[in-house]
Amino acid sequence: MRSNTLISTLLIVSLALSCKEQPSDAGNLQQNKGDTGIITLSRQQFEANDMAVSTPAEMRFPEAIRVSGMIDVPPENRVVISAVYGGFVKKTSLLVGDKVQKGQVVAVLENPEFLTLQQEYMEVRETLPYLKSEFERQQTLFEEQISSEKGFLQAQSAYRSASARKSGLEKQLSLLGIRPDELEPDALRSEIALYAPISGKVTQVNISMGSYVSRASEMLEIINPEHLHLELSVFEQDIGKVREGQPIRFRIPEVSETQYEGTVYLVGSSIDANRTVQVHGHLNEEHKTTLLVGMFVQAEILVGTDQNPEESSPLFFALPEEAIVAQDEDRYIFVQEEASDADLRFRKVMVKTGPTTRGQTALTDAGNLSSTDLVLVKGAFLISGMEP
């Protein structure tokens, strides 16, 4: 009985030892213990986790101010179409994103009040010649002392009041798009058309067929995207470094990592409630077809004192952002020590970092790192928790 128990125990121990000797799953990173200060990965683990190594690049990092802002257009390229007078929407076929040309009909409103204005104008227009004639007659009689001053003043007041009313009604009709000189008794209309004052794209539609639009309601918005620009907010402590003509690099973080370029065109002269100053930037022409008004941007303004801050900046070793691992206040990289068909060995090296631009981070203190050293540039975070 004891011999059977002993045999069973020996079998269990043998199976446990054999399991420990089996290789781990390639995708599950496990450190192979070796020399002190070294992290060893199998070649299979390295490839299965899509890791990569590369030599550090040498780059120039001009002084840059990091800011945020948005893509916008000048005021003259953004138009809100409102109703001068209220009315019911009788016709509209535009959707957000539709292109419109300057002078194109964008909506038709209908209101009986339009008829009343035309009627009042025509009545005044028809009575004005009589009032003018009466005024001139009373003026002549008064000058010849045939009639009293009271009759003259009454005729003068009636004529001038009618003239003023006629001018006012003409202005109102013109605002409605109705030409007063073309009005005839049998040509009155209860509809008015609203026209696009600029060419562009419809960005807002706040009306629908049959809805009532009150006076001054915002019906449509049209934006002409031909003159896109940057509106950036720069904190007051940094604004003293910003000058017209300085380069701008920016990206749209919600869309892609593509980097665009522009130039500082205007620097604001007042500080808003958030203690920032508005900086207006112009875009390079080739970018404008891929950007939309209202997009949020993250930007860098290169504020070197020279005309070309790129060429006047010092050279630094640079690595991709993901190659640098942050642990509390310290920054580390992993430098390849040895590589074989079976495994790769990495040494954890502390570095000091500087500015980041175009996805590359400057190493202000790289220790003994040389331009020929291979650094883990992809997958560093995966092994950052392993203790060498």
C-alpha positions as YAML, in Angstrom:
chain: A
units: angstrom
residues:
- id: 1
  name: MET
  ca: [0.00, 0.00, 0.00]
- id: 2
  name: ARG
  ca: [2.81, 2.36, 0.90]
- id: 3
  name: SER
  ca: [4.63, 1.51, -2.32]
- id: 4
  name: ASN
  ca: [1.53, 2.44, -4.39]
- id: 5
  name: THR
  ca: [1.23, 5.78, -2.60]
- id: 6
  name: LEU
  ca: [4.92, 6.51, -3.20]
- id: 7
  name: ILE
  ca: [4.60, 5.72, -6.91]
- id: 8
  name: SER
  ca: [1.58, 8.02, -7.23]
- id: 9
  name: THR
  ca: [3.42, 10.85, -5.50]
- id: 10
  name: LEU
  ca: [6.43, 10.46, -7.80]
- id: 11
  name: LEU
  ca: [4.16, 10.57, -10.89]
- id: 12
  name: ILE
  ca: [2.49, 13.81, -9.76]
- id: 13
  name: VAL
  ca: [5.85, 15.47, -9.10]
- id: 14
  name: SER
  ca: [7.16, 14.35, -12.50]
- id: 15
  name: LEU
  ca: [4.09, 15.80, -14.30]
- id: 16
  name: ALA
  ca: [4.43, 19.12, -12.47]
- id: 17
  name: LEU
  ca: [8.08, 19.41, -13.41]
- id: 18
  name: SER
  ca: [7.36, 18.55, -17.04]
- id: 19
  name: CYS
  ca: [4.65, 21.29, -17.20]
- id: 20
  name: LYS
  ca: [7.13, 23.89, -15.93]
- id: 21
  name: GLU
  ca: [9.52, 22.95, -18.70]
- id: 22
  name: GLN
  ca: [6.91, 23.59, -21.43]
- id: 23
  name: PRO
  ca: [7.38, 26.99, -23.23]
- id: 24
  name: SER
  ca: [4.85, 29.73, -22.41]
- id: 25
  name: ASP
  ca: [2.38, 31.13, -24.92]
- id: 26
  name: ALA
  ca: [4.20, 33.51, -27.31]
- id: 27
  name: GLY
  ca: [1.62, 36.27, -26.82]
- id: 28
  name: ASN
  ca: [1.90, 36.12, -23.01]
- id: 29
  name: LEU
  ca: [5.03, 38.07, -22.13]
- id: 30
  name: GLN
  ca: [7.06, 36.36, -19.43]
- id: 31
  name: GLN
  ca: [10.56, 37.43, -18.59]
- id: 32
  name: ASN
  ca: [13.32, 34.86, -18.87]
- id: 33
  name: LYS
  ca: [15.52, 35.58, -15.88]
- id: 34
  name: GLY
  ca: [19.14, 36.12, -16.71]
- id: 35
  name: ASP
  ca: [21.82, 38.69, -15.99]
- id: 36
  name: THR
  ca: [21.03, 41.45, -13.52]
- id: 37
  name: GLY
  ca: [19.73, 44.60, -15.22]
- id: 38
  name: ILE
  ca: [18.69, 42.78, -18.38]
- id: 39
  name: ILE
  ca: [15.23, 41.86, -19.66]
- id: 40
  name: THR
  ca: [15.21, 38.83, -21.97]
- id: 41
  name: LEU
  ca: [12.42, 38.07, -24.43]
- id: 42
  name: SER
  ca: [12.13, 35.11, -26.71]
- id: 43
  name: ARG
  ca: [12.12, 35.80, -30.44]
- id: 44
  name: GLN
  ca: [8.66, 34.25, -30.57]
- id: 45
  name: GLN
  ca: [7.34, 36.67, -27.94]
- id: 46
  name: PHE
  ca: [8.95, 39.63, -29.72]
- id: 47
  name: GLU
  ca: [7.32, 38.82, -33.04]
- id: 48
  name: ALA
  ca: [3.95, 37.74, -31.67]
- id: 49
  name: ASN
  ca: [3.51, 41.11, -29.92]
- id: 50
  name: ASP
  ca: [4.49, 43.06, -33.05]
- id: 51
  name: MET
  ca: [7.48, 44.71, -31.39]
- id: 52
  name: ALA
  ca: [10.12, 46.67, -33.30]
- id: 53
  name: VAL
  ca: [13.54, 48.21, -32.74]
- id: 54
  name: SER
  ca: [15.21, 51.15, -34.45]
- id: 55
  name: THR
  ca: [18.16, 53.47, -34.06]
- id: 56
  name: PRO
  ca: [17.57, 56.97, -32.63]
- id: 57
  name: ALA
  ca: [17.20, 59.75, -35.18]
- id: 58
  name: GLU
  ca: [18.83, 63.17, -34.98]
- id: 59
  name: MET
  ca: [16.31, 66.00, -35.18]
- id: 60
  name: ARG
  ca: [16.06, 69.71, -34.55]
- id: 61
  name: PHE
  ca: [13.49, 70.80, -31.99]
- id: 62
  name: PRO
  ca: [12.77, 74.53, -32.17]
- id: 63
  name: GLU
  ca: [11.10, 76.08, -29.16]
- id: 64
  name: ALA
  ca: [7.37, 75.54, -29.53]
- id: 65
  name: ILE
  ca: [4.23, 76.66, -27.70]
- id: 66
  name: ARG
  ca: [1.48, 74.07, -27.49]
- id: 67
  name: VAL
  ca: [-1.97, 75.56, -28.03]
- id: 68
  name: SER
  ca: [-5.46, 74.50, -29.06]
- id: 69
  name: GLY
  ca: [-8.12, 76.05, -31.25]
- id: 70
  name: MET
  ca: [-10.41, 75.38, -34.17]
- id: 71
  name: ILE
  ca: [-10.81, 75.69, -37.93]
- id: 72
  name: ASP
  ca: [-12.88, 78.75, -38.81]
- id: 73
  name: VAL
  ca: [-13.68, 81.20, -41.62]
- id: 74
  name: PRO
  ca: [-13.69, 85.03, -41.76]
- id: 75
  name: PRO
  ca: [-16.98, 86.75, -40.82]
- id: 76
  name: GLU
  ca: [-17.71, 87.63, -44.44]
- id: 77
  name: ASN
  ca: [-17.62, 83.92, -45.35]
- id: 78
  name: ARG
  ca: [-20.26, 82.92, -42.79]
- id: 79
  name: VAL
  ca: [-23.83, 84.09, -43.43]
- id: 80
  name: VAL
  ca: [-27.02, 83.50, -41.44]
- id: 81
  name: ILE
  ca: [-30.21, 84.00, -43.45]
- id: 82
  name: SER
  ca: [-33.01, 85.38, -41.31]
- id: 83
  name: ALA
  ca: [-36.59, 86.41, -41.99]
- id: 84
  name: VAL
  ca: [-37.08, 90.19, -42.19]
- id: 85
  name: TYR
  ca: [-40.81, 89.55, -41.74]
- id: 86
  name: GLY
  ca: [-42.50, 86.45, -40.39]
- id: 87
  name: GLY
  ca: [-44.20, 83.99, -42.70]
- id: 88
  name: PHE
  ca: [-44.99, 80.39, -43.51]
- id: 89
  name: VAL
  ca: [-42.35, 78.36, -45.33]
- id: 90
  name: LYS
  ca: [-43.85, 77.53, -48.70]
- id: 91
  name: LYS
  ca: [-40.74, 76.18, -50.41]
- id: 92
  name: THR
  ca: [-37.32, 74.93, -49.36]
- id: 93
  name: SER
  ca: [-35.33, 71.99, -50.66]
- id: 94
  name: LEU
  ca: [-31.92, 72.44, -49.06]
- id: 95
  name: LEU
  ca: [-30.18, 70.01, -46.75]
- id: 96
  name: VAL
  ca: [-27.07, 70.39, -44.64]
- id: 97
  name: GLY
  ca: [-24.09, 69.96, -46.96]
- id: 98
  name: ASP
  ca: [-25.82, 71.23, -50.11]
- id: 99
  name: LYS
  ca: [-23.86, 73.63, -52.27]
- id: 100
  name: VAL
  ca: [-25.49, 76.95, -53.18]
- id: 101
  name: GLN
  ca: [-24.51, 79.75, -55.52]
- id: 102
  name: LYS
  ca: [-24.75, 83.44, -54.80]
- id: 103
  name: GLY
  ca: [-28.22, 84.68, -55.81]
- id: 104
  name: GLN
  ca: [-29.84, 81.23, -55.65]
- id: 105
  name: VAL
  ca: [-33.32, 81.00, -54.08]
- id: 106
  name: VAL
  ca: [-32.97, 79.16, -50.77]
- id: 107
  name: ALA
  ca: [-36.53, 79.50, -49.40]
- id: 108
  name: VAL
  ca: [-39.94, 81.04, -50.16]
- id: 109
  name: LEU
  ca: [-42.14, 82.59, -47.45]
- id: 110
  name: GLU
  ca: [-45.84, 83.40, -47.64]
- id: 111
  name: ASN
  ca: [-47.72, 85.94, -45.48]
- id: 112
  name: PRO
  ca: [-50.86, 88.09, -46.08]
- id: 113
  name: GLU
  ca: [-48.99, 91.00, -44.50]
- id: 114
  name: PHE
  ca: [-46.90, 91.21, -47.65]
- id: 115
  name: LEU
  ca: [-50.07, 92.09, -49.55]
- id: 116
  name: THR
  ca: [-50.96, 94.77, -47.00]
- id: 117
  name: LEU
  ca: [-47.55, 96.47, -47.40]
- id: 118
  name: GLN
  ca: [-47.90, 96.53, -51.16]
- id: 119
  name: GLN
  ca: [-51.43, 97.87, -50.94]
- id: 120
  name: GLU
  ca: [-50.44, 100.66, -48.55]
- id: 121
  name: TYR
  ca: [-47.53, 101.61, -50.77]
- id: 122
  name: MET
  ca: [-49.69, 101.83, -53.87]
- id: 123
  name: GLU
  ca: [-52.31, 103.93, -52.07]
- id: 124
  name: VAL
  ca: [-49.67, 106.41, -50.91]
- id: 125
  name: ARG
  ca: [-48.05, 106.46, -54.32]
- id: 126
  name: GLU
  ca: [-51.38, 107.28, -56.00]
- id: 127
  name: THR
  ca: [-52.31, 110.07, -53.55]
- id: 128
  name: LEU
  ca: [-48.92, 111.72, -53.50]
- id: 129
  name: PRO
  ca: [-49.31, 113.65, -56.81]
- id: 130
  name: TYR
  ca: [-52.57, 115.21, -55.54]
- id: 131
  name: LEU
  ca: [-51.00, 116.15, -52.19]
- id: 132
  name: LYS
  ca: [-48.02, 117.66, -53.95]
- id: 133
  name: SER
  ca: [-50.24, 119.71, -56.22]
- id: 134
  name: GLU
  ca: [-52.34, 120.92, -53.28]
- id: 135
  name: PHE
  ca: [-49.20, 121.85, -51.37]
- id: 136
  name: GLU
  ca: [-47.85, 123.89, -54.28]
- id: 137
  name: ARG
  ca: [-51.24, 125.60, -54.76]
- id: 138
  name: GLN
  ca: [-51.52, 126.52, -51.10]
- id: 139
  name: GLN
  ca: [-47.94, 127.79, -51.15]
- id: 140
  name: THR
  ca: [-48.71, 130.11, -54.08]
- id: 141
  name: LEU
  ca: [-51.91, 131.41, -52.45]
- id: 142
  name: PHE
  ca: [-50.08, 132.00, -49.18]
- id: 143
  name: GLU
  ca: [-47.26, 133.88, -50.87]
- id: 144
  name: GLU
  ca: [-49.82, 136.08, -52.64]
- id: 145
  name: GLN
  ca: [-51.58, 136.54, -49.29]
- id: 146
  name: ILE
  ca: [-54.80, 135.09, -50.67]
- id: 147
  name: SER
  ca: [-55.10, 132.17, -48.21]
- id: 148
  name: SER
  ca: [-54.17, 131.82, -44.58]
- id: 149
  name: GLU
  ca: [-50.95, 130.32, -43.24]
- id: 150
  name: LYS
  ca: [-52.91, 127.52, -41.60]
- id: 151
  name: GLY
  ca: [-54.12, 126.11, -44.91]
- id: 152
  name: PHE
  ca: [-50.58, 126.26, -46.30]
- id: 153
  name: LEU
  ca: [-49.10, 124.45, -43.29]
- id: 154
  name: GLN
  ca: [-51.77, 121.73, -43.39]
- id: 155
  name: ALA
  ca: [-51.08, 121.05, -47.07]
- id: 156
  name: GLN
  ca: [-47.34, 121.05, -46.46]
- id: 157
  name: SER
  ca: [-47.65, 118.58, -43.55]
- id: 158
  name: ALA
  ca: [-49.88, 116.20, -45.50]
- id: 159
  name: TYR
  ca: [-47.54, 116.17, -48.48]
- id: 160
  name: ARG
  ca: [-44.37, 115.63, -46.45]
- id: 161
  name: SER
  ca: [-45.97, 112.91, -44.30]
- id: 162
  name: ALA
  ca: [-47.10, 111.04, -47.42]
- id: 163
  name: SER
  ca: [-43.62, 111.39, -48.98]
- id: 164
  name: ALA
  ca: [-41.99, 110.00, -45.85]
- id: 165
  name: ARG
  ca: [-44.46, 107.11, -45.69]
- id: 166
  name: LYS
  ca: [-43.84, 106.32, -49.36]
- id: 167
  name: SER
  ca: [-40.06, 106.22, -48.78]
- id: 168
  name: GLY
  ca: [-40.46, 103.99, -45.73]
- id: 169
  name: LEU
  ca: [-42.71, 101.55, -47.54]
- id: 170
  name: GLU
  ca: [-40.28, 101.44, -50.46]
- id: 171
  name: LYS
  ca: [-37.47, 100.42, -48.08]
- id: 172
  name: GLN
  ca: [-39.63, 97.72, -46.49]
- id: 173
  name: LEU
  ca: [-40.63, 96.31, -49.86]
- id: 174
  name: SER
  ca: [-36.98, 96.33, -50.98]
- id: 175
  name: LEU
  ca: [-36.03, 94.31, -47.89]
- id: 176
  name: LEU
  ca: [-38.64, 91.77, -48.97]
- id: 177
  name: GLY
  ca: [-37.16, 91.61, -52.45]
- id: 178
  name: ILE
  ca: [-40.11, 93.41, -54.05]
- id: 179
  name: ARG
  ca: [-39.35, 96.23, -56.49]
- id: 180
  name: PRO
  ca: [-41.76, 99.13, -55.76]
- id: 181
  name: ASP
  ca: [-41.48, 100.59, -59.27]
- id: 182
  name: GLU
  ca: [-42.83, 97.34, -60.73]
- id: 183
  name: LEU
  ca: [-45.93, 97.12, -58.53]
- id: 184
  name: GLU
  ca: [-49.29, 97.12, -60.31]
- id: 185
  name: PRO
  ca: [-52.79, 96.57, -58.88]
- id: 186
  name: ASP
  ca: [-53.10, 93.20, -60.58]
- id: 187
  name: ALA
  ca: [-49.56, 92.03, -59.71]
- id: 188
  name: LEU
  ca: [-49.59, 91.96, -55.91]
- id: 189
  name: ARG
  ca: [-48.09, 88.84, -54.34]
- id: 190
  name: SER
  ca: [-48.19, 87.18, -50.97]
- id: 191
  name: GLU
  ca: [-44.90, 85.30, -51.40]
- id: 192
  name: ILE
  ca: [-41.30, 86.44, -51.17]
- id: 193
  name: ALA
  ca: [-38.12, 84.61, -52.10]
- id: 194
  name: LEU
  ca: [-34.97, 84.58, -49.98]
- id: 195
  name: TYR
  ca: [-31.65, 84.46, -51.85]
- id: 196
  name: ALA
  ca: [-28.17, 83.25, -50.94]
- id: 197
  name: PRO
  ca: [-25.91, 86.29, -50.44]
- id: 198
  name: ILE
  ca: [-22.73, 84.21, -50.95]
- id: 199
  name: SER
  ca: [-21.70, 80.95, -52.56]
- id: 200
  name: GLY
  ca: [-20.85, 78.07, -50.26]
- id: 201
  name: LYS
  ca: [-22.28, 75.11, -48.38]
- id: 202
  name: VAL
  ca: [-25.34, 74.93, -46.16]
- id: 203
  name: THR
  ca: [-24.25, 74.16, -42.59]
- id: 204
  name: GLN
  ca: [-27.54, 74.66, -40.72]
- id: 205
  name: VAL
  ca: [-31.21, 74.26, -41.71]
- id: 206
  name: ASN
  ca: [-33.71, 75.36, -39.07]
- id: 207
  name: ILE
  ca: [-36.91, 75.33, -41.17]
- id: 208
  name: SER
  ca: [-39.26, 72.82, -42.78]
- id: 209
  name: MET
  ca: [-42.16, 73.00, -45.19]
- id: 210
  name: GLY
  ca: [-45.23, 74.65, -43.66]
- id: 211
  name: SER
  ca: [-43.50, 75.84, -40.50]
- id: 212
  name: TYR
  ca: [-43.97, 79.44, -39.37]
- id: 213
  name: VAL
  ca: [-40.88, 81.59, -39.21]
- id: 214
  name: SER
  ca: [-41.03, 84.60, -36.90]
- id: 215
  name: ARG
  ca: [-39.26, 87.86, -37.59]
- id: 216
  name: ALA
  ca: [-35.45, 87.68, -37.19]
- id: 217
  name: SER
  ca: [-35.47, 83.86, -36.84]
- id: 218
  name: GLU
  ca: [-32.29, 82.18, -38.08]
- id: 219
  name: MET
  ca: [-33.41, 80.01, -40.98]
- id: 220
  name: LEU
  ca: [-30.23, 78.87, -42.70]
- id: 221
  name: GLU
  ca: [-26.49, 79.19, -42.35]
- id: 222
  name: ILE
  ca: [-24.14, 79.20, -45.34]
- id: 223
  name: ILE
  ca: [-20.36, 78.99, -45.09]
- id: 224
  name: ASN
  ca: [-17.89, 79.60, -47.87]
- id: 225
  name: PRO
  ca: [-14.90, 77.32, -47.05]
- id: 226
  name: GLU
  ca: [-12.51, 78.90, -49.53]
- id: 227
  name: HIS
  ca: [-10.74, 80.93, -46.84]
- id: 228
  name: LEU
  ca: [-10.29, 78.52, -43.94]
- id: 229
  name: HIS
  ca: [-8.03, 79.69, -41.15]
- id: 230
  name: LEU
  ca: [-6.95, 78.78, -37.63]
- id: 231
  name: GLU
  ca: [-8.27, 80.47, -34.50]
- id: 232
  name: LEU
  ca: [-5.87, 79.54, -31.70]
- id: 233
  name: SER
  ca: [-6.00, 80.40, -28.00]
- id: 234
  name: VAL
  ca: [-2.59, 81.26, -26.51]
- id: 235
  name: PHE
  ca: [-2.15, 81.73, -22.77]
- id: 236
  name: GLU
  ca: [-1.01, 85.18, -21.68]
- id: 237
  name: GLN
  ca: [2.35, 83.93, -20.31]
- id: 238
  name: ASP
  ca: [3.27, 82.68, -23.81]
- id: 239
  name: ILE
  ca: [1.84, 85.41, -26.02]
- id: 240
  name: GLY
  ca: [4.98, 87.57, -25.73]
- id: 241
  name: LYS
  ca: [6.89, 84.98, -27.78]
- id: 242
  name: VAL
  ca: [4.39, 84.84, -30.66]
- id: 243
  name: ARG
  ca: [5.08, 86.90, -33.78]
- id: 244
  name: GLU
  ca: [3.49, 87.21, -37.20]
- id: 245
  name: GLY
  ca: [5.06, 84.88, -39.76]
- id: 246
  name: GLN
  ca: [6.02, 82.12, -37.32]
- id: 247
  name: PRO
  ca: [5.34, 78.53, -38.50]
- id: 248
  name: ILE
  ca: [2.40, 76.56, -37.09]
- id: 249
  name: ARG
  ca: [2.10, 72.78, -37.02]
- id: 250
  name: PHE
  ca: [-1.25, 71.31, -36.15]
- id: 251
  name: ARG
  ca: [-3.33, 68.16, -36.32]
- id: 252
  name: ILE
  ca: [-6.96, 67.12, -35.89]
- id: 253
  name: PRO
  ca: [-6.74, 64.59, -33.01]
- id: 254
  name: GLU
  ca: [-10.30, 63.32, -33.45]
- id: 255
  name: VAL
  ca: [-9.72, 62.49, -37.13]
- id: 256
  name: SER
  ca: [-6.13, 61.38, -37.74]
- id: 257
  name: GLU
  ca: [-2.50, 61.91, -36.81]
- id: 258
  name: THR
  ca: [-1.80, 63.73, -40.08]
- id: 259
  name: GLN
  ca: [0.18, 66.89, -39.45]
- id: 260
  name: TYR
  ca: [-0.71, 70.12, -41.25]
- id: 261
  name: GLU
  ca: [1.15, 73.39, -41.50]
- id: 262
  name: GLY
  ca: [0.27, 77.05, -41.39]
- id: 263
  name: THR
  ca: [1.61, 80.50, -40.46]
- id: 264
  name: VAL
  ca: [0.77, 83.07, -37.80]
- id: 265
  name: TYR
  ca: [-1.04, 85.93, -39.56]
- id: 266
  name: LEU
  ca: [-2.49, 88.09, -36.76]
- id: 267
  name: VAL
  ca: [-1.92, 88.24, -33.00]
- id: 268
  name: GLY
  ca: [-4.78, 89.52, -30.85]
- id: 269
  name: SER
  ca: [-4.38, 92.63, -28.71]
- id: 270
  name: SER
  ca: [-6.66, 91.76, -25.78]
- id: 271
  name: ILE
  ca: [-6.97, 89.00, -23.18]
- id: 272
  name: ASP
  ca: [-10.31, 87.26, -22.80]
- id: 273
  name: ALA
  ca: [-11.97, 85.91, -19.65]
- id: 274
  name: ASN
  ca: [-9.95, 82.66, -19.87]
- id: 275
  name: ARG
  ca: [-6.68, 84.64, -19.81]
- id: 276
  name: THR
  ca: [-5.90, 83.73, -23.39]
- id: 277
  name: VAL
  ca: [-5.21, 85.74, -26.54]
- id: 278
  name: GLN
  ca: [-6.62, 84.86, -29.95]
- id: 279
  name: VAL
  ca: [-4.07, 84.15, -32.68]
- id: 280
  name: HIS
  ca: [-5.20, 84.00, -36.30]
- id: 281
  name: GLY
  ca: [-3.28, 81.60, -38.56]
- id: 282
  name: HIS
  ca: [-3.36, 81.01, -42.30]
- id: 283
  name: LEU
  ca: [-3.25, 77.46, -43.70]
- id: 284
  name: ASN
  ca: [-1.13, 76.11, -46.50]
- id: 285
  name: GLU
  ca: [-3.31, 75.85, -49.59]
- id: 286
  name: GLU
  ca: [-2.99, 72.07, -50.05]
- id: 287
  name: HIS
  ca: [-4.68, 71.38, -46.70]
- id: 288
  name: LYS
  ca: [-7.94, 73.19, -47.28]
- id: 289
  name: THR
  ca: [-9.75, 70.45, -49.17]
- id: 290
  name: THR
  ca: [-9.58, 67.99, -46.25]
- id: 291
  name: LEU
  ca: [-10.57, 70.28, -43.36]
- id: 292
  name: LEU
  ca: [-14.00, 71.38, -42.13]
- id: 293
  name: VAL
  ca: [-15.14, 74.45, -40.25]
- id: 294
  name: GLY
  ca: [-15.44, 73.80, -36.52]
- id: 295
  name: MET
  ca: [-12.83, 71.04, -36.30]
- id: 296
  name: PHE
  ca: [-10.86, 71.05, -33.03]
- id: 297
  name: VAL
  ca: [-7.10, 71.34, -33.51]
- id: 298
  name: GLN
  ca: [-4.02, 70.82, -31.38]
- id: 299
  name: ALA
  ca: [-1.18, 73.00, -32.59]
- id: 300
  name: GLU
  ca: [2.39, 74.07, -31.98]
- id: 301
  name: ILE
  ca: [3.65, 77.57, -32.75]
- id: 302
  name: LEU
  ca: [7.40, 77.54, -33.44]
- id: 303
  name: VAL
  ca: [8.63, 80.63, -31.62]
- id: 304
  name: GLY
  ca: [12.36, 80.69, -32.41]
- id: 305
  name: THR
  ca: [13.82, 84.17, -32.63]
- id: 306
  name: ASP
  ca: [15.43, 83.60, -36.04]
- id: 307
  name: GLN
  ca: [13.66, 83.81, -39.36]
- id: 308
  name: ASN
  ca: [13.97, 80.02, -39.72]
- id: 309
  name: PRO
  ca: [13.59, 78.45, -36.27]
- id: 310
  name: GLU
  ca: [14.15, 74.95, -37.72]
- id: 311
  name: GLU
  ca: [17.70, 75.61, -38.93]
- id: 312
  name: SER
  ca: [18.73, 77.60, -35.85]
- id: 313
  name: SER
  ca: [17.70, 74.92, -33.33]
- id: 314
  name: PRO
  ca: [20.14, 72.41, -31.76]
- id: 315
  name: LEU
  ca: [20.18, 68.73, -32.71]
- id: 316
  name: PHE
  ca: [18.90, 66.06, -30.31]
- id: 317
  name: PHE
  ca: [18.53, 62.31, -30.40]
- id: 318
  name: ALA
  ca: [14.83, 61.63, -31.00]
- id: 319
  name: LEU
  ca: [12.61, 58.60, -30.50]
- id: 320
  name: PRO
  ca: [8.90, 57.95, -31.15]
- id: 321
  name: GLU
  ca: [6.68, 58.88, -28.21]
- id: 322
  name: GLU
  ca: [5.71, 55.24, -27.62]
- id: 323
  name: ALA
  ca: [9.36, 54.25, -27.18]
- id: 324
  name: ILE
  ca: [9.55, 56.24, -23.94]
- id: 325
  name: VAL
  ca: [7.99, 54.80, -20.79]
- id: 326
  name: ALA
  ca: [6.97, 57.07, -17.91]
- id: 327
  name: GLN
  ca: [7.23, 55.81, -14.34]
- id: 328
  name: ASP
  ca: [6.29, 58.54, -11.88]
- id: 329
  name: GLU
  ca: [8.69, 61.41, -12.65]
- id: 330
  name: ASP
  ca: [11.24, 59.22, -14.46]
- id: 331
  name: ARG
  ca: [11.48, 58.33, -18.16]
- id: 332
  name: TYR
  ca: [12.97, 55.09, -19.52]
- id: 333
  name: ILE
  ca: [13.86, 53.45, -22.82]
- id: 334
  name: PHE
  ca: [14.90, 49.88, -23.58]
- id: 335
  name: VAL
  ca: [18.19, 49.47, -25.47]
- id: 336
  name: GLN
  ca: [18.95, 46.16, -27.18]
- id: 337
  name: GLU
  ca: [22.05, 44.50, -25.79]
- id: 338
  name: GLU
  ca: [22.13, 41.24, -27.73]
- id: 339
  name: ALA
  ca: [19.96, 39.40, -30.23]
- id: 340
  name: SER
  ca: [19.97, 35.82, -31.43]
- id: 341
  name: ASP
  ca: [17.64, 33.51, -33.28]
- id: 342
  name: ALA
  ca: [16.22, 32.43, -29.94]
- id: 343
  name: ASP
  ca: [15.89, 35.59, -27.88]
- id: 344
  name: LEU
  ca: [16.61, 39.31, -27.47]
- id: 345
  name: ARG
  ca: [18.09, 41.06, -24.46]
- id: 346
  name: PHE
  ca: [17.17, 44.65, -23.47]
- id: 347
  name: ARG
  ca: [18.70, 47.03, -20.94]
- id: 348
  name: LYS
  ca: [16.47, 49.56, -19.18]
- id: 349
  name: VAL
  ca: [18.03, 53.03, -19.47]
- id: 350
  name: MET
  ca: [16.87, 56.22, -17.76]
- id: 351
  name: VAL
  ca: [16.73, 59.31, -19.99]
- id: 352
  name: LYS
  ca: [15.54, 62.91, -19.80]
- id: 353
  name: THR
  ca: [13.11, 64.13, -22.40]
- id: 354
  name: GLY
  ca: [12.38, 67.46, -24.04]
- id: 355
  name: PRO
  ca: [9.74, 68.71, -26.47]
- id: 356
  name: THR
  ca: [7.69, 66.45, -28.72]
- id: 357
  name: THR
  ca: [6.95, 67.30, -32.34]
- id: 358
  name: ARG
  ca: [5.74, 65.26, -35.30]
- id: 359
  name: GLY
  ca: [5.36, 62.28, -32.98]
- id: 360
  name: GLN
  ca: [9.06, 62.36, -32.03]
- id: 361
  name: THR
  ca: [10.37, 63.23, -28.55]
- id: 362
  name: ALA
  ca: [13.75, 64.86, -27.94]
- id: 363
  name: LEU
  ca: [16.19, 63.18, -25.54]
- id: 364
  name: THR
  ca: [17.89, 66.03, -23.67]
- id: 365
  name: ASP
  ca: [19.96, 63.52, -21.70]
- id: 366
  name: ALA
  ca: [20.43, 60.16, -23.43]
- id: 367
  name: GLY
  ca: [23.32, 58.90, -21.29]
- id: 368
  name: ASN
  ca: [25.70, 56.75, -23.35]
- id: 369
  name: LEU
  ca: [23.21, 56.15, -26.14]
- id: 370
  name: SER
  ca: [24.82, 56.24, -29.59]
- id: 371
  name: SER
  ca: [23.39, 56.65, -33.08]
- id: 372
  name: THR
  ca: [24.00, 52.93, -33.79]
- id: 373
  name: ASP
  ca: [22.21, 51.56, -30.73]
- id: 374
  name: LEU
  ca: [18.95, 49.73, -31.31]
- id: 375
  name: VAL
  ca: [16.05, 50.93, -29.14]
- id: 376
  name: LEU
  ca: [12.69, 49.24, -28.61]
- id: 377
  name: VAL
  ca: [10.41, 51.72, -30.38]
- id: 378
  name: LYS
  ca: [7.28, 49.58, -30.48]
- id: 379
  name: GLY
  ca: [6.08, 47.52, -27.53]
- id: 380
  name: ALA
  ca: [8.04, 49.26, -24.79]
- id: 381
  name: PHE
  ca: [4.94, 49.62, -22.64]
- id: 382
  name: LEU
  ca: [4.36, 45.85, -22.76]
- id: 383
  name: ILE
  ca: [7.63, 45.08, -20.97]
- id: 384
  name: SER
  ca: [7.75, 48.21, -18.78]
- id: 385
  name: GLY
  ca: [6.37, 46.27, -15.80]
- id: 386
  name: MET
  ca: [9.10, 43.61, -15.92]
- id: 387
  name: GLU
  ca: [11.81, 44.08, -13.38]
- id: 388
  name: PRO
  ca: [15.33, 43.58, -14.78]
...
